[in-house]
Protein backbone atom coordinates (compact mmCIF):
# COMPACT_ATOMS: atom_id res chain seq x y z
CA UNK A 1 0.00 0.00 0.00
CA UNK A 2 2.82 2.42 0.90
CA UNK A 3 4.74 1.65 -2.29
CA UNK A 4 1.56 2.17 -4.35
CA UNK A 5 1.03 5.58 -2.72
CA UNK A 6 4.59 6.59 -3.56
CA UNK A 7 4.20 5.51 -7.19
CA UNK A 8 0.99 7.55 -7.50
CA UNK A 9 2.81 10.54 -5.99
CA UNK A 10 5.59 10.20 -8.58
CA UNK A 11 3.04 10.13 -11.41
CA UNK A 12 1.31 13.24 -10.08
CA UNK A 13 4.65 15.04 -9.80
CA UNK A 14 5.49 14.17 -13.39
CA UNK A 15 2.13 15.42 -14.64
CA UNK A 16 2.49 18.66 -12.71
CA UNK A 17 5.97 19.35 -14.09
CA UNK A 18 4.77 18.58 -17.61
CA UNK A 19 1.78 20.90 -17.22
CA UNK A 20 3.90 23.79 -15.99
CA UNK A 21 6.45 23.28 -18.76
CA UNK A 22 3.70 23.33 -21.39
CA UNK A 23 2.25 26.66 -20.27
CA UNK A 24 2.85 29.95 -22.09
CA UNK A 25 5.84 32.16 -21.35
CA UNK A 26 3.70 34.41 -19.07
CA UNK A 27 5.14 37.53 -20.71
CA UNK A 28 1.63 39.04 -21.06
CA UNK A 29 0.59 38.19 -17.50
CA UNK A 30 1.89 40.85 -15.13
CA UNK A 31 0.99 38.81 -12.08
CA UNK A 32 2.89 35.74 -13.27
CA UNK A 33 5.82 37.27 -15.13
CA UNK A 34 9.39 36.64 -14.08
CA UNK A 35 10.78 38.78 -11.23
CA UNK A 36 13.23 40.44 -13.60
CA UNK A 37 13.36 40.44 -17.41
CA UNK A 38 17.02 39.46 -17.34
CA UNK A 39 16.82 37.08 -14.39
CA UNK A 40 15.57 33.56 -15.12
CA UNK A 41 17.75 31.67 -12.64
CA UNK A 42 19.78 32.10 -9.46
CA UNK A 43 22.50 30.32 -7.51
CA UNK A 44 22.85 29.76 -3.79
CA UNK A 45 24.86 28.10 -1.04
CA UNK A 46 23.21 25.85 1.53
CA UNK A 47 24.03 23.94 4.71
CA UNK A 48 21.55 21.51 6.28
CA UNK A 49 21.88 19.73 9.64
CA UNK A 50 19.68 16.64 9.71
CA UNK A 51 18.31 13.86 11.91
CA UNK A 52 18.09 10.48 10.15
CA UNK A 53 16.98 6.94 10.91
CA UNK A 54 16.40 3.57 9.24
CA UNK A 55 12.92 2.03 9.07
CA UNK A 56 12.93 -1.72 8.49
CA UNK A 57 10.08 -3.98 7.39
CA UNK A 58 12.10 -7.16 8.03
CA UNK A 59 10.89 -9.28 10.97
CA UNK A 60 12.96 -8.85 14.17
CA UNK A 61 14.92 -5.93 12.68
CA UNK A 62 14.18 -2.71 14.57
CA UNK A 63 15.41 0.84 14.44
CA UNK A 64 18.24 1.39 16.89
CA UNK A 65 17.88 5.15 17.13
CA UNK A 66 18.43 8.26 15.04
CA UNK A 67 21.70 10.02 14.22
CA UNK A 68 22.65 13.63 13.57
CA UNK A 69 24.24 14.49 10.23
CA UNK A 70 24.56 17.38 7.81
CA UNK A 71 24.84 18.34 4.16
CA UNK A 72 26.32 21.25 2.25
CA UNK A 73 26.43 22.29 -1.36
CA UNK A 74 25.42 24.50 -4.25
CA UNK A 75 21.79 25.31 -5.12
CA UNK A 76 20.41 26.26 -8.52
CA UNK A 77 16.88 27.52 -9.15
CA UNK A 78 15.19 28.25 -12.46
CA UNK A 79 12.23 30.62 -12.59
CA UNK A 80 9.47 28.98 -14.64
CA UNK A 81 7.24 31.87 -13.50
CA UNK A 82 7.42 34.44 -10.73
CA UNK A 83 5.95 32.00 -8.22
CA UNK A 84 6.98 28.60 -9.63
CA UNK A 85 10.64 27.55 -9.54
CA UNK A 86 12.49 24.40 -10.47
CA UNK A 87 15.04 23.79 -7.71
CA UNK A 88 18.08 21.53 -7.93
CA UNK A 89 21.76 21.47 -6.99
CA UNK A 90 24.59 19.23 -5.82
CA UNK A 91 25.05 18.41 -2.14
CA UNK A 92 27.39 16.29 -0.02
CA UNK A 93 25.08 14.47 2.40
CA UNK A 94 26.10 12.67 5.59
CA UNK A 95 23.47 10.65 7.47
CA UNK A 96 23.52 7.95 10.12
CA UNK A 97 21.24 5.33 11.60
CA UNK A 98 21.24 2.13 13.64
CA UNK A 99 19.50 -1.24 13.52
CA UNK A 100 19.02 -3.86 16.24
CA UNK A 101 18.55 -7.49 15.23
CA UNK A 102 19.20 -11.13 16.27
CA UNK A 103 22.71 -11.98 15.16
CA UNK A 104 25.62 -14.19 16.13
CA UNK A 105 28.65 -13.88 18.36
CA UNK A 106 31.69 -15.94 19.26
CA UNK A 107 31.86 -17.55 22.71
CA UNK A 108 35.40 -18.33 23.85
CA UNK A 109 36.14 -21.07 26.41
CA UNK A 110 38.95 -19.65 28.53
CA UNK A 111 39.92 -23.15 29.70
CA UNK A 112 40.26 -24.93 26.38
CA UNK A 113 40.59 -21.97 24.05
CA UNK A 114 37.81 -23.36 21.86
CA UNK A 115 35.21 -21.05 20.34
CA UNK A 116 31.61 -21.56 19.27
CA UNK A 117 29.07 -19.47 17.38
CA UNK A 118 26.06 -18.52 19.52
CA UNK A 119 22.98 -16.28 19.05
CA UNK A 120 23.29 -12.77 20.39
CA UNK A 121 21.34 -9.53 20.07
CA UNK A 122 23.30 -7.11 17.91
CA UNK A 123 23.27 -3.42 17.09
CA UNK A 124 24.91 -1.99 13.99
CA UNK A 125 25.53 1.76 13.65
CA UNK A 126 25.87 3.13 10.12
CA UNK A 127 27.42 6.34 8.89
CA UNK A 128 26.33 6.83 5.26
CA UNK A 129 27.57 9.46 2.80
CA UNK A 130 25.88 10.38 -0.49
CA UNK A 131 26.19 12.83 -3.33
CA UNK A 132 22.63 14.18 -3.51
CA UNK A 133 20.80 15.86 -6.41
CA UNK A 134 17.33 17.25 -5.60
CA UNK A 135 14.65 17.67 -8.29
CA UNK A 136 12.07 19.90 -6.64
CA UNK A 137 9.19 22.18 -7.52
CA UNK A 138 9.10 25.29 -5.32
CA UNK A 139 5.91 27.35 -4.99
CA UNK A 140 6.43 30.87 -3.63
CA UNK A 141 4.13 33.62 -2.44
CA UNK A 142 4.56 37.21 -3.52
CA UNK A 143 6.88 39.21 -1.30
CA UNK A 144 5.19 40.31 1.92
CA UNK A 145 7.33 43.08 3.36
CA UNK A 146 10.81 41.58 3.15
CA UNK A 147 9.55 37.99 3.42
CA UNK A 148 8.57 35.40 0.83
CA UNK A 149 7.04 32.08 1.95
CA UNK A 150 7.37 28.85 0.00
CA UNK A 151 6.48 25.19 -0.12
CA UNK A 152 8.39 22.58 -2.11
CA UNK A 153 8.12 18.94 -3.06
CA UNK A 154 9.74 16.47 -5.43
CA UNK A 155 12.52 13.89 -5.43
CA UNK A 156 16.04 13.51 -4.13
CA UNK A 157 18.47 11.31 -6.06
CA UNK A 158 21.39 10.11 -3.93
CA UNK A 159 24.55 8.18 -4.83
CA UNK A 160 26.51 6.49 -2.06
CA UNK A 161 30.29 7.03 -2.11
CA UNK A 162 31.32 6.00 1.41
CA UNK A 163 29.79 4.03 4.30
CA UNK A 164 31.03 2.82 7.67
CA UNK A 165 29.54 0.59 10.35
CA UNK A 166 30.18 -0.40 13.96
CA UNK A 167 28.81 -3.54 15.64
CA UNK A 168 27.86 -3.70 19.32
CA UNK A 169 26.85 -6.80 21.32
CA UNK A 170 23.73 -6.00 23.37
CA UNK A 171 22.83 -7.29 26.82
CA UNK A 172 25.51 -9.94 26.97
CA UNK A 173 28.94 -10.63 28.40
CA UNK A 174 29.92 -12.70 25.37
CA UNK A 175 33.24 -11.93 23.75
CA UNK A 176 32.11 -11.15 20.21
CA UNK A 177 34.82 -9.04 18.60
CA UNK A 178 38.25 -10.21 19.67
CA UNK A 179 38.55 -9.13 23.30
CA UNK A 180 35.92 -6.36 23.10
CA UNK A 181 32.12 -6.12 23.12
CA UNK A 182 32.07 -3.84 20.09
CA UNK A 183 33.91 -3.47 16.80
CA UNK A 184 35.81 -0.49 15.48
CA UNK A 185 34.57 1.42 12.42
CA UNK A 186 34.45 -0.95 9.45
CA UNK A 187 33.73 -0.36 5.80
CA UNK A 188 30.05 -0.84 4.96
CA UNK A 189 30.37 -0.40 1.21
CA UNK A 190 29.14 -3.96 0.61
CA UNK A 191 26.16 -3.46 2.95
CA UNK A 192 24.76 -0.20 1.53
CA UNK A 193 23.17 0.05 -1.89
CA UNK A 194 24.71 2.57 -4.27
CA UNK A 195 21.48 4.39 -5.20
CA UNK A 196 18.73 5.95 -3.11
CA UNK A 197 15.63 7.96 -3.98
CA UNK A 198 13.38 9.81 -1.57
CA UNK A 199 10.18 11.79 -1.75
CA UNK A 200 10.66 15.31 -0.40
CA UNK A 201 8.20 17.76 1.10
CA UNK A 202 9.11 20.99 2.83
CA UNK A 203 8.35 24.63 3.59
CA UNK A 204 10.19 27.75 4.59
CA UNK A 205 10.71 31.44 4.06
CA UNK A 206 13.13 33.84 2.41
CA UNK A 207 14.24 37.22 3.75
CA UNK A 208 15.38 39.76 1.17
CA UNK A 209 18.66 41.24 2.38
CA UNK A 210 19.33 43.54 -0.56
CA UNK A 211 18.61 43.43 -4.28
CA UNK A 212 18.74 39.83 -5.47
CA UNK A 213 20.38 38.55 -2.25
CA UNK A 214 18.08 36.56 0.04
CA UNK A 215 18.50 34.47 3.18
CA UNK A 216 16.50 31.21 3.10
CA UNK A 217 15.44 29.05 6.05
CA UNK A 218 13.25 25.96 5.75
CA UNK A 219 12.64 22.38 6.81
CA UNK A 220 12.23 19.27 4.65
CA UNK A 221 11.18 15.69 5.27
CA UNK A 222 12.88 13.08 3.08
CA UNK A 223 11.05 9.75 2.87
CA UNK A 224 13.30 7.12 1.28
CA UNK A 225 11.61 4.41 -0.77
CA UNK A 226 14.61 2.46 -2.08
CA UNK A 227 15.96 -0.34 0.12
CA UNK A 228 19.32 0.81 1.46
CA UNK A 229 20.69 -2.49 2.77
CA UNK A 230 22.34 -5.23 0.74
CA UNK A 231 22.68 -7.89 3.45
CA UNK A 232 21.07 -11.23 4.36
CA UNK A 233 19.16 -12.53 7.36
CA UNK A 234 20.96 -15.11 9.55
CA UNK A 235 19.06 -18.41 9.81
CA UNK A 236 18.31 -20.02 13.20
CA UNK A 237 16.80 -23.36 14.15
CA UNK A 238 13.72 -23.71 16.39
CA UNK A 239 15.84 -23.50 19.54
CA UNK A 240 17.41 -20.20 18.44
CA UNK A 241 20.81 -21.69 17.55
CA UNK A 242 22.38 -20.22 14.38
CA UNK A 243 22.62 -22.69 11.52
CA UNK A 244 26.02 -23.51 10.02
CA UNK A 245 26.89 -24.97 6.63
CA UNK A 246 29.24 -27.94 6.09
CA UNK A 247 32.25 -25.63 6.27
CA UNK A 248 31.21 -24.30 9.68
CA UNK A 249 30.17 -20.92 8.28
CA UNK A 250 27.03 -19.06 9.35
CA UNK A 251 24.10 -19.89 7.08
CA UNK A 252 22.21 -16.90 5.69
CA UNK A 253 18.72 -16.82 4.22
CA UNK A 254 17.99 -15.88 0.63
CA UNK A 255 15.80 -13.11 2.03
CA UNK A 256 17.51 -9.75 2.26
CA UNK A 257 17.18 -7.19 5.04
CA UNK A 258 14.91 -4.33 4.01
CA UNK A 259 15.39 -0.84 5.45
CA UNK A 260 14.61 2.65 4.13
CA UNK A 261 16.54 5.78 5.07
CA UNK A 262 14.46 8.77 6.23
CA UNK A 263 15.50 12.15 7.58
CA UNK A 264 14.42 15.66 8.57
CA UNK A 265 16.69 18.52 7.49
CA UNK A 266 16.91 22.17 8.53
CA UNK A 267 17.97 24.05 5.39
CA UNK A 268 19.85 27.35 5.76
CA UNK A 269 20.97 29.04 2.56
CA UNK A 270 21.72 32.27 0.80
CA UNK A 271 20.70 33.04 -2.80
CA UNK A 272 22.31 35.59 -5.12
SEKEVO-253774 format. One record per residue (C-alpha): residue in one letter; x, y, z. Coordinates in steps of 0.25 Angstrom, whole numbers, plus 5000, padded with zeros to 4 digits. Each point is the difference from the previous one (the first is absolute). Last residue first. Layout:
AXYZ ...
***
This chain:
X508951424980 X499449905009 X500449975014 X499749875007 X499549935013 X499349874999 X499649935012 X499949854996 X499149895004 X500449864996 X499649864995 X500849884995 X499249884997 X500449865005 X499849864994 X500949885004 X500149904989 X499349874999 X500949884995 X500349975014 X501449995006 X500749885005 X501250045009 X501349924996 X500449875006 X500449944986 X498849914999 X499150125003 X499650065013 X498650035006 X500050105012 X499349945012 X498750065004 X499349875004 X499249994988 X501250024991 X500650134996 X500350064986 X500850144999 X499350104991 X500750054988 X500750134997 X499850114989 X499450115008 X499450134995 X498749964994 X499450114992 X498850085005 X500750105008 X499150115006 X500850135001 X499350115009 X500450144998 X500250135008 X500250144996 X500950125001 X500450094988 X500850135001 X499850084987 X501050084991 X499350054987 X499950155005 X500350005015 X499849915012 X498749944995 X499549905010 X499649864995 X499049915006 X499849855002 X499249884996 X500349854997 X499749874993 X501049904994 X499849864995 X501349925001 X500949934990 X501249925004 X501149944991 X501349925004 X499449905009 X500649995014 X500649875006 X501249984990 X500450145003 X499949995015 X501550025003 X500349975015 X500050105012 X500549925012 X499349885005 X499249995013 X500049915012 X501649995000 X501049885001 X499949964986 X498650054995 X498949915007 X500549975014 X498749975006 X499650085013 X498650034994 X498950114999 X500450054986 X501249974992 X500450124992 X500450014986 X500650124993 X499750044985 X500650094990 X499550054986 X500650084989 X499650044986 X498549985000 X499250074989 X498850075003 X498850054992 X499050095007 X498650024995 X498950105000 X499350105010 X500250145004 X499250115008 X500350145000 X499950135008 X500650144995 X500450105011 X500550144999 X498650065000 X499249894995 X500749964987 X499049924991 X499949855004 X500949894995 X499849864995 X501249924999 X500149884991 X501149915003 X501149914994 X501049985011 X501449944996 X500849945012 X501449945001 X499949915011 X500649965013 X499549895010 X500549985015 X499349885004 X499949945015 X499849855001 X499349945012 X500049865004 X499249905008 X500849875002 X499949864994 X501249915002 X501249964992 X501049925007 X501550025004 X501049915006 X501150055009 X499949885010 X499950075013 X499650144995 X498949954992 X499750114989 X498550034996 X500050064986 X498850084996 X498749994992 X498950094996 X498650035004 X499750154996 X500250155004 X500250104989 X500750145001 X500050124991 X500950114994 X500050114990 X501050084992 X499650074988 X501050074990 X499050094991 X499850034986 X498950094995 X498550004996 X498850095001 X499050034989 X499350125004 X498550044999 X499650145006 X500650104990 X499949894989 X500949894995 X501150065009 X501249915000 X500749975013 X501449955003 X500549965014 X501549975003 X500449915012 X499949965014 X499449885008 X499949975014 X499949885010 X499449975013 X499649855003 X498749935003 X499849885009 X500149854999 X498949974990 X499549865000 X500349874993 X499249895006 X499249984987 X500450084988 X499250134998 X501250095004 X500050155002 X501450065001 X500250145007 X500450144997 X500150135007 X500650124991 X500950125000 X499850074986 X501050104994 X499750074987 X500650094990 X499250074989 X499950024985 X498950074992 X499249994987 X499150074991 X500550145002 X500150104989 X498550044999 X500050005016 X499049935009 X499549924989 X498550024995 X498949945008 X499250125005 X500450084987 X499449904991 X500550034986 X501449945001 X499449885007 X500849914991 X498849914997 X499849875007 X500649864995 X501150005011 X499050025011 X499149894995 X501249904999 X500550035014 X498649985005 X499949874992 X501349955005 X499750035015 X498649934999 X500749884994 X501050005012 X498950015010 X499349884994 X501349925001 X500150045015 X498649965003 X500249874994 X501349985008 X499250035013 X498949904996 
***
